[in-house]
Amino acid sequence: MPKRDYFYEKLLEAFGSNIHLNGDAVHRLPNTLNISFVGKNGTQILAALPEICASTGSACHSCSKTISPVLAAMGVEEEIALGAIRFSVGRYTTKQEIDTVVNMLKEHFS
């Protein structure tokens, strides 16, 4: 299983319907996972967990308090889009690192 898909499966196990996959489940970049934490704010999540290197949107949209124009164009509801975080995995990303990030996110929501 590709690491991106492993990451998504672990997030689904941890958060169930409290996360939303942004984008097509099949036709997307193999190293990128864009998910939303429903009813949460992605910027606040990342601010609370500085050990996690991720982004709430593209570089041209960083530090914005509005939803991503791309997510808006995709029809993602504002409550969902505001919780968006874009994660990237690489060749050297390990499953242990992914598990650590999922556990950190779970602890943050507890």
N, CA, C and O atoms as a GROMACS GRO file, in nm:
protein
  440
    1MET      N    1   0.086  -0.117   0.000
    1MET     CA    2   0.000   0.000   0.000
    1MET      C    3   0.091   0.124   0.000
    1MET      O    4   0.184   0.134   0.080
    2PRO      N    5   0.064   0.218  -0.090
    2PRO     CA    6   0.142   0.343  -0.092
    2PRO      C    7   0.130   0.416   0.042
    2PRO      O    8   0.028   0.409   0.109
    3LYS      N    9   0.237   0.487   0.079
    3LYS     CA   10   0.240   0.556   0.208
    3LYS      C   11   0.127   0.658   0.221
    3LYS      O   12   0.071   0.674   0.329
    4ARG      N   13   0.095   0.727   0.114
    4ARG     CA   14  -0.016   0.823   0.119
    4ARG      C   15  -0.145   0.754   0.159
    4ARG      O   16  -0.220   0.805   0.242
    5ASP      N   17  -0.170   0.638   0.102
    5ASP     CA   18  -0.292   0.563   0.131
    5ASP      C   19  -0.288   0.504   0.273
    5ASP      O   20  -0.390   0.499   0.341
    6TYR      N   21  -0.171   0.461   0.316
    6TYR     CA   22  -0.154   0.413   0.453
    6TYR      C   23  -0.188   0.525   0.552
    6TYR      O   24  -0.259   0.504   0.649
    7PHE      N   25  -0.137   0.644   0.524
    7PHE     CA   26  -0.162   0.762   0.608
    7PHE      C   27  -0.313   0.789   0.615
    7PHE      O   28  -0.367   0.809   0.724
    8TYR      N   29  -0.379   0.789   0.501
    8TYR     CA   30  -0.523   0.815   0.498
    8TYR      C   31  -0.600   0.708   0.576
    8TYR      O   32  -0.692   0.741   0.650
    9GLU      N   33  -0.562   0.582   0.559
    9GLU     CA   34  -0.630   0.474   0.632
    9GLU      C   35  -0.614   0.492   0.783
    9GLU      O   36  -0.709   0.471   0.858
   10LYS      N   37  -0.495   0.530   0.826
   10LYS     CA   38  -0.471   0.551   0.970
   10LYS      C   39  -0.554   0.669   1.022
   10LYS      O   40  -0.606   0.663   1.133
   11LEU      N   41  -0.565   0.776   0.943
   11LEU     CA   42  -0.648   0.889   0.982
   11LEU      C   43  -0.795   0.850   0.988
   11LEU      O   44  -0.867   0.894   1.078
   12LEU      N   45  -0.839   0.769   0.894
   12LEU     CA   46  -0.979   0.721   0.897
   12LEU      C   47  -1.005   0.637   1.022
   12LEU      O   48  -1.109   0.650   1.086
   13GLU      N   49  -0.910   0.550   1.057
   13GLU     CA   50  -0.924   0.470   1.178
   13GLU      C   51  -0.935   0.558   1.301
   13GLU      O   52  -1.013   0.531   1.392
   14ALA      N   53  -0.855   0.664   1.303
   14ALA     CA   54  -0.849   0.751   1.421
   14ALA      C   55  -0.965   0.849   1.430
   14ALA      O   56  -1.014   0.877   1.539
   15PHE      N   57  -1.011   0.901   1.315
   15PHE     CA   58  -1.108   1.011   1.317
   15PHE      C   59  -1.240   0.980   1.247
   15PHE      O   60  -1.336   1.057   1.262
   16GLY      N   61  -1.248   0.873   1.173
   16GLY     CA   62  -1.372   0.835   1.107
   16GLY      C   63  -1.433   0.947   1.025
   16GLY      O   64  -1.367   1.006   0.940
   17SER      N   65  -1.560   0.976   1.050
   17SER     CA   66  -1.631   1.076   0.971
   17SER      C   67  -1.593   1.219   1.007
   17SER      O   68  -1.647   1.314   0.951
   18ASN      N   69  -1.500   1.236   1.101
   18ASN     CA   70  -1.454   1.371   1.137
   18ASN      C   71  -1.344   1.422   1.044
   18ASN      O   72  -1.294   1.533   1.062
   19ILE      N   73  -1.308   1.339   0.945
   19ILE     CA   74  -1.217   1.388   0.841
   19ILE      C   75  -1.285   1.373   0.706
   19ILE      O   76  -1.374   1.291   0.687
   20HIS      N   77  -1.238   1.455   0.614
   20HIS     CA   78  -1.295   1.456   0.479
   20HIS      C   79  -1.180   1.460   0.380
   20HIS      O   80  -1.091   1.544   0.392
   21LEU      N   81  -1.179   1.370   0.284
   21LEU     CA   82  -1.077   1.369   0.179
   21LEU      C   83  -1.111   1.476   0.077
   21LEU      O   84  -1.220   1.477   0.021
   22ASN      N   85  -1.018   1.567   0.054
   22ASN     CA   86  -1.037   1.671  -0.048
   22ASN      C   87  -0.972   1.624  -0.177
   22ASN      O   88  -0.850   1.610  -0.185
   23GLY      N   89  -1.052   1.602  -0.276
   23GLY     CA   90  -1.002   1.555  -0.404
   23GLY      C   91  -1.051   1.415  -0.435
   23GLY      O   92  -1.121   1.352  -0.355
   24ASP      N   93  -1.013   1.370  -0.549
   24ASP     CA   94  -1.054   1.238  -0.596
   24ASP      C   95  -0.979   1.130  -0.520
   24ASP      O   96  -0.860   1.144  -0.491
   25ALA      N   97  -1.047   1.023  -0.487
   25ALA     CA   98  -0.986   0.915  -0.409
   25ALA      C   99  -0.881   0.839  -0.490
   25ALA      O  100  -0.791   0.778  -0.432
   26VAL      N  101  -0.891   0.842  -0.621
   26VAL     CA  102  -0.799   0.765  -0.705
   26VAL      C  103  -0.704   0.855  -0.783
   26VAL      O  104  -0.582   0.834  -0.780
   27HIS      N  105  -0.757   0.954  -0.851
   27HIS     CA  106  -0.678   1.037  -0.942
   27HIS      C  107  -0.625   1.160  -0.869
   27HIS      O  108  -0.684   1.268  -0.874
   28ARG      N  109  -0.511   1.141  -0.802
   28ARG     CA  110  -0.447   1.250  -0.729
   28ARG      C  111  -0.299   1.220  -0.720
   28ARG      O  112  -0.253   1.111  -0.754
   29LEU      N  113  -0.224   1.319  -0.674
   29LEU     CA  114  -0.080   1.302  -0.664
   29LEU      C  115  -0.046   1.187  -0.570
   29LEU      O  116  -0.110   1.173  -0.465
   30PRO      N  117   0.051   1.106  -0.604
   30PRO     CA  118   0.082   0.989  -0.522
   30PRO      C  119   0.147   1.021  -0.387
   30PRO      O  120   0.151   0.935  -0.299
   31ASN      N  121   0.198   1.142  -0.370
   31ASN     CA  122   0.267   1.174  -0.246
   31ASN      C  123   0.194   1.277  -0.161
   31ASN      O  124   0.246   1.320  -0.058
   32THR      N  125   0.074   1.317  -0.202
   32THR     CA  126   0.004   1.426  -0.134
   32THR      C  127  -0.131   1.380  -0.083
   32THR      O  128  -0.206   1.311  -0.152
   33LEU      N  129  -0.160   1.419   0.041
   33LEU     CA  130  -0.288   1.388   0.103
   33LEU      C  131  -0.347   1.518   0.155
   33LEU      O  132  -0.290   1.580   0.245
   34ASN      N  133  -0.459   1.559   0.100
   34ASN     CA  134  -0.527   1.681   0.145
   34ASN      C  135  -0.657   1.637   0.212
   34ASN      O  136  -0.749   1.589   0.148
   35ILE      N  137  -0.660   1.656   0.343
   35ILE     CA  138  -0.779   1.619   0.419
   35ILE      C  139  -0.825   1.737   0.503
   35ILE      O  140  -0.747   1.827   0.534
   36SER      N  141  -0.951   1.735   0.538
   36SER     CA  142  -1.005   1.836   0.629
   36SER      C  143  -1.050   1.769   0.757
   36SER      O  144  -1.104   1.659   0.756
   37PHE      N  145  -1.025   1.839   0.868
   37PHE     CA  146  -1.079   1.800   0.996
   37PHE      C  147  -1.209   1.878   1.011
   37PHE      O  148  -1.207   1.999   1.034
   38VAL      N  149  -1.320   1.810   0.998
   38VAL     CA  150  -1.453   1.871   0.992
   38VAL      C  151  -1.482   1.950   1.120
   38VAL      O  152  -1.471   1.898   1.231
   39GLY      N  153  -1.518   2.076   1.101
   39GLY     CA  154  -1.553   2.163   1.213
   39GLY      C  155  -1.434   2.220   1.286
   39GLY      O  156  -1.450   2.290   1.386
   40LYS      N  157  -1.313   2.192   1.238
   40LYS     CA  158  -1.190   2.243   1.299
   40LYS      C  159  -1.125   2.343   1.205
   40LYS      O  160  -1.168   2.359   1.090
   41ASN      N  161  -1.021   2.409   1.254
   41ASN     CA  162  -0.947   2.505   1.174
   41ASN      C  163  -0.806   2.449   1.152
   41ASN      O  164  -0.732   2.426   1.248
   42GLY      N  165  -0.771   2.426   1.027
   42GLY     CA  166  -0.642   2.368   0.994
   42GLY      C  167  -0.524   2.450   1.043
   42GLY      O  168  -0.424   2.394   1.088
   43THR      N  169  -0.535   2.581   1.034
   43THR     CA  170  -0.428   2.669   1.080
   43THR      C  171  -0.406   2.653   1.230
   43THR      O  172  -0.292   2.648   1.276
   44GLN      N  173  -0.513   2.645   1.305
   44GLN     CA  174  -0.503   2.628   1.451
   44GLN      C  175  -0.444   2.491   1.487
   44GLN      O  176  -0.368   2.479   1.583
   45ILE      N  177  -0.480   2.389   1.412
   45ILE     CA  178  -0.426   2.256   1.437
   45ILE      C  179  -0.275   2.258   1.419
   45ILE      O  180  -0.201   2.210   1.506
   46LEU      N  181  -0.228   2.313   1.307
   46LEU     CA  182  -0.085   2.315   1.281
   46LEU      C  183  -0.010   2.406   1.378
   46LEU      O  184   0.104   2.378   1.414
   47ALA      N  185  -0.075   2.515   1.421
   47ALA     CA  186  -0.011   2.603   1.519
   47ALA      C  187   0.008   2.532   1.653
   47ALA      O  188   0.107   2.556   1.723
   48ALA      N  189  -0.085   2.444   1.688
   48ALA     CA  190  -0.077   2.370   1.814
   48ALA      C  191   0.022   2.255   1.807
   48ALA      O  192   0.065   2.203   1.910
   49LEU      N  193   0.058   2.214   1.686
   49LEU     CA  194   0.148   2.100   1.667
   49LEU      C  195   0.264   2.140   1.575
   49LEU      O  196   0.270   2.092   1.462
   50PRO      N  197   0.354   2.226   1.622
   50PRO     CA  198   0.462   2.274   1.535
   50PRO      C  199   0.559   2.166   1.490
   50PRO      O  200   0.638   2.188   1.398
   51GLU      N  201   0.555   2.049   1.552
   51GLU     CA  202   0.642   1.939   1.511
   51GLU      C  203   0.599   1.879   1.377
   51GLU      O  204   0.677   1.811   1.311
   52ILE      N  205   0.475   1.906   1.338
   52ILE     CA  206   0.423   1.852   1.212
   52ILE      C  207   0.448   1.952   1.102
   52ILE      O  208   0.406   2.068   1.109
   53CYS      N  209   0.518   1.907   0.999
   53CYS     CA  210   0.545   1.992   0.884
   53CYS      C  211   0.439   1.964   0.778
   53CYS      O  212   0.443   1.861   0.710
   54ALA      N  213   0.345   2.054   0.766
   54ALA     CA  214   0.235   2.041   0.670
   54ALA      C  215   0.188   2.182   0.638
   54ALA      O  216   0.244   2.280   0.687
   55SER      N  217   0.087   2.192   0.555
   55SER     CA  218   0.039   2.322   0.511
   55SER      C  219  -0.114   2.322   0.507
   55SER      O  220  -0.177   2.218   0.490
   56THR      N  221  -0.170   2.441   0.524
   56THR     CA  222  -0.316   2.452   0.513
   56THR      C  223  -0.359   2.485   0.370
   56THR      O  224  -0.478   2.495   0.343
   57GLY      N  225  -0.265   2.503   0.283
   57GLY     CA  226  -0.298   2.533   0.145
   57GLY      C  227  -0.174   2.558   0.064
   57GLY      O  228  -0.062   2.534   0.110
   58SER      N  229  -0.193   2.607  -0.056
   58SER     CA  230  -0.080   2.637  -0.143
   58SER      C  231  -0.003   2.757  -0.087
   58SER      O  232  -0.055   2.831  -0.004
   59ALA      N  233   0.118   2.775  -0.133
   59ALA     CA  234   0.202   2.886  -0.085
   59ALA      C  235   0.134   3.020  -0.109
   59ALA      O  236   0.148   3.111  -0.027
   60CYS      N  237   0.064   3.034  -0.218
   60CYS     CA  238  -0.001   3.162  -0.248
   60CYS      C  239  -0.123   3.186  -0.159
   60CYS      O  240  -0.179   3.296  -0.160
   61HIS      N  241  -0.163   3.085  -0.084
   61HIS     CA  242  -0.281   3.098   0.001
   61HIS      C  243  -0.244   3.093   0.150
   61HIS      O  244  -0.331   3.104   0.236
   62SER      N  245  -0.114   3.076   0.180
   62SER     CA  246  -0.074   3.061   0.320
   62SER      C  247  -0.108   3.186   0.400
   62SER      O  248  -0.108   3.297   0.348
   63CYS      N  249  -0.138   3.166   0.526
   63CYS     CA  250  -0.175   3.272   0.621
   63CYS      C  251  -0.309   3.336   0.590
   63CYS      O  252  -0.345   3.436   0.652
   64SER      N  253  -0.383   3.282   0.497
   64SER     CA  254  -0.514   3.335   0.464
   64SER      C  255  -0.617   3.279   0.561
   64SER      O  256  -0.606   3.164   0.604
   65LYS      N  257  -0.716   3.360   0.595
   65LYS     CA  258  -0.821   3.314   0.686
   65LYS      C  259  -0.948   3.277   0.610
   65LYS      O  260  -1.053   3.254   0.669
   66THR      N  261  -0.938   3.271   0.479
   66THR     CA  262  -1.049   3.229   0.396
   66THR      C  263  -1.020   3.090   0.342
   66THR      O  264  -0.908   3.041   0.349
   67ILE      N  265  -1.123   3.027   0.288
   67ILE     CA  266  -1.101   2.893   0.233
   67ILE      C  267  -1.023   2.902   0.103
   67ILE      O  268  -1.025   3.004   0.034
   68SER      N  269  -0.956   2.795   0.073
   68SER     CA  270  -0.878   2.786  -0.050
   68SER      C  271  -0.969   2.805  -0.171
   68SER      O  272  -1.077   2.745  -0.176
   69PRO      N  273  -0.928   2.887  -0.267
   69PRO     CA  274  -1.008   2.901  -0.389
   69PRO      C  275  -1.027   2.769  -0.462
   69PRO      O  276  -1.129   2.747  -0.527
   70VAL      N  277  -0.928   2.681  -0.452
   70VAL     CA  278  -0.939   2.550  -0.518
   70VAL      C  279  -1.048   2.467  -0.451
   70VAL      O  280  -1.132   2.408  -0.519
   71LEU      N  281  -1.047   2.463  -0.318
   71LEU     CA  282  -1.150   2.387  -0.248
   71LEU      C  283  -1.288   2.448  -0.270
   71LEU      O  284  -1.387   2.376  -0.282
   72ALA      N  285  -1.294   2.580  -0.276
   72ALA     CA  286  -1.421   2.648  -0.304
   72ALA      C  287  -1.471   2.608  -0.443
   72ALA      O  288  -1.590   2.581  -0.462
   73ALA      N  289  -1.381   2.606  -0.540
   73ALA     CA  290  -1.420   2.570  -0.677
   73ALA      C  291  -1.464   2.424  -0.686
   73ALA      O  292  -1.543   2.387  -0.772
   74MET      N  293  -1.411   2.341  -0.596
   74MET     CA  294  -1.450   2.200  -0.593
   74MET      C  295  -1.583   2.181  -0.522
   74MET      O  296  -1.638   2.071  -0.521
   75GLY      N  297  -1.635   2.288  -0.463
   75GLY     CA  298  -1.763   2.280  -0.395
   75GLY      C  299  -1.755   2.229  -0.251
   75GLY      O  300  -1.855   2.185  -0.195
   76VAL      N  301  -1.636   2.235  -0.192
   76VAL     CA  302  -1.620   2.192  -0.053
   76VAL      C  303  -1.682   2.298   0.037
   76VAL      O  304  -1.653   2.416   0.023
   77GLU      N  305  -1.768   2.254   0.128
   77GLU     CA  306  -1.836   2.347   0.219
   77GLU      C  307  -1.735   2.418   0.308
   77GLU      O  308  -1.631   2.361   0.342
   78GLU      N  309  -1.766   2.541   0.346
   78GLU     CA  310  -1.673   2.622   0.425
   78GLU      C  311  -1.633   2.554   0.556
   78GLU      O  312  -1.515   2.556   0.592
   79GLU      N  313  -1.728   2.494   0.627
   79GLU     CA  314  -1.698   2.428   0.754
   79GLU      C  315  -1.593   2.317   0.737
   79GLU      O  316  -1.512   2.293   0.826
   80ILE      N  317  -1.597   2.253   0.623
   80ILE     CA  318  -1.500   2.147   0.594
   80ILE      C  319  -1.370   2.208   0.542
   80ILE      O  320  -1.262   2.168   0.586
   81ALA      N  321  -1.379   2.301   0.450
   81ALA     CA  322  -1.261   2.360   0.386
   81ALA      C  323  -1.170   2.432   0.485
   81ALA      O  324  -1.048   2.432   0.467
   82LEU      N  325  -1.226   2.494   0.588
   82LEU     CA  326  -1.143   2.565   0.686
   82LEU      C  327  -1.054   2.469   0.766
   82LEU      O  328  -0.954   2.512   0.823
   83GLY      N  329  -1.090   2.343   0.770
   83GLY     CA  330  -1.011   2.243   0.842
   83GLY      C  331  -0.910   2.171   0.756
   83GLY      O  332  -0.852   2.071   0.799
   84ALA      N  333  -0.886   2.220   0.635
   84ALA     CA  334  -0.798   2.151   0.540
   84ALA      C  335  -0.651   2.160   0.580
   84ALA      O  336  -0.601   2.264   0.622
   85ILE      N  337  -0.584   2.046   0.566
   85ILE     CA  338  -0.440   2.038   0.583
   85ILE      C  339  -0.386   1.950   0.470
   85ILE      O  340  -0.440   1.844   0.440
   86ARG      N  341  -0.278   1.998   0.410
   86ARG     CA  342  -0.214   1.922   0.302
   86ARG      C  343  -0.085   1.860   0.355
   86ARG      O  344   0.007   1.931   0.397
   87PHE      N  345  -0.080   1.727   0.353
   87PHE     CA  346   0.037   1.652   0.397
   87PHE      C  347   0.108   1.597   0.274
   87PHE      O  348   0.044   1.561   0.175
   88SER      N  349   0.238   1.590   0.282
   88SER     CA  350   0.317   1.526   0.176
   88SER      C  351   0.401   1.417   0.239
   88SER      O  352   0.453   1.432   0.350
   89VAL      N  353   0.414   1.308   0.168
   89VAL     CA  354   0.504   1.200   0.210
   89VAL      C  355   0.608   1.182   0.099
   89VAL      O  356   0.581   1.209  -0.018
   90GLY      N  357   0.723   1.138   0.138
   90GLY     CA  358   0.831   1.121   0.042
   90GLY      C  359   0.887   0.980   0.042
   90GLY      O  360   0.840   0.893   0.116
   91ARG      N  361   0.984   0.962  -0.039
   91ARG     CA  362   1.049   0.831  -0.053
   91ARG      C  363   1.102   0.781   0.082
   91ARG      O  364   1.099   0.661   0.109
   92TYR      N  365   1.149   0.873   0.165
   92TYR     CA  366   1.210   0.833   0.291
   92TYR      C  367   1.116   0.844   0.412
   92TYR      O  368   1.157   0.817   0.525
   93THR      N  369   0.991   0.882   0.389
   93THR     CA  370   0.894   0.885   0.498
   93THR      C  371   0.865   0.742   0.541
   93THR      O  372   0.840   0.654   0.457
   94THR      N  373   0.868   0.718   0.671
   94THR     CA  374   0.844   0.582   0.721
   94THR      C  375   0.702   0.570   0.777
   94THR      O  376   0.637   0.669   0.809
   95LYS      N  377   0.655   0.448   0.787
   95LYS     CA  378   0.525   0.424   0.848
   95LYS      C  379   0.527   0.465   0.994
   95LYS      O  380   0.426   0.512   1.046
   96GLN      N  381   0.639   0.450   1.060
   96GLN     CA  382   0.651   0.492   1.200
   96GLN      C  383   0.632   0.643   1.212
   96GLN      O  384   0.568   0.690   1.306
   97GLU      N  385   0.687   0.719   1.118
   97GLU     CA  386   0.668   0.865   1.120
   97GLU      C  387   0.521   0.900   1.096
   97GLU      O  388   0.468   0.991   1.160
   98ILE      N  389   0.457   0.829   1.006
   98ILE     CA  390   0.314   0.852   0.980
   98ILE      C  391   0.234   0.820   1.107
   98ILE      O  392   0.146   0.897   1.146
   99ASP      N  393   0.263   0.707   1.169
   99ASP     CA  394   0.193   0.670   1.293
   99ASP      C  395   0.213   0.775   1.401
   99ASP      O  396   0.120   0.805   1.476
  100THR      N  397   0.333   0.830   1.410
  100THR     CA  398   0.361   0.934   1.509
  100THR      C  399   0.275   1.057   1.485
  100THR      O  400   0.220   1.113   1.579
  101VAL      N  401   0.262   1.099   1.359
  101VAL     CA  402   0.180   1.216   1.326
  101VAL      C  403   0.034   1.189   1.359
  101VAL      O  404  -0.034   1.275   1.416
  102VAL      N  405  -0.016   1.072   1.325
  102VAL     CA  406  -0.155   1.038   1.355
  102VAL      C  407  -0.177   1.040   1.506
  102VAL      O  408  -0.278   1.091   1.554
  103ASN      N  409  -0.083   0.985   1.581
  103ASN     CA  410  -0.097   0.986   1.728
  103ASN      C  411  -0.094   1.127   1.784
  103ASN      O  412  -0.168   1.157   1.877
  104MET      N  413  -0.010   1.213   1.731
  104MET     CA  414  -0.004   1.352   1.775
  104MET      C  415  -0.138   1.421   1.748
  104MET      O  416  -0.189   1.495   1.832
  105LEU      N  417  -0.194   1.397   1.632
  105LEU     CA  418  -0.324   1.456   1.598
  105LEU      C  419  -0.433   1.404   1.691
  105LEU      O  420  -0.519   1.480   1.735
  106LYS      N  421  -0.430   1.274   1.721
  106LYS     CA  422  -0.529   1.216   1.812
  106LYS      C  423  -0.517   1.279   1.950
  106LYS      O  424  -0.618   1.312   2.012
  107GLU      N  425  -0.396   1.295   1.999
  107GLU     CA  426  -0.375   1.356   2.130
  107GLU      C  427  -0.426   1.500   2.132
  107GLU      O  428  -0.481   1.545   2.232
  108HIS      N  429  -0.408   1.570   2.022
  108HIS     CA  430  -0.453   1.709   2.014
  108HIS      C  431  -0.605   1.718   2.023
  108HIS      O  432  -0.658   1.814   2.080
  109PHE      N  433  -0.675   1.619   1.970
  109PHE     CA  434  -0.822   1.622   1.968
  109PHE      C  435  -0.883   1.559   2.093
  109PHE      O  436  -1.005   1.566   2.111
  110SER      N  437  -0.802   1.499   2.177
  110SER     CA  438  -0.856   1.433   2.298
  110SER      C  439  -0.894   1.534   2.402
  110SER      O  440  -0.940   1.496   2.510
   0.00000   0.00000   0.00000
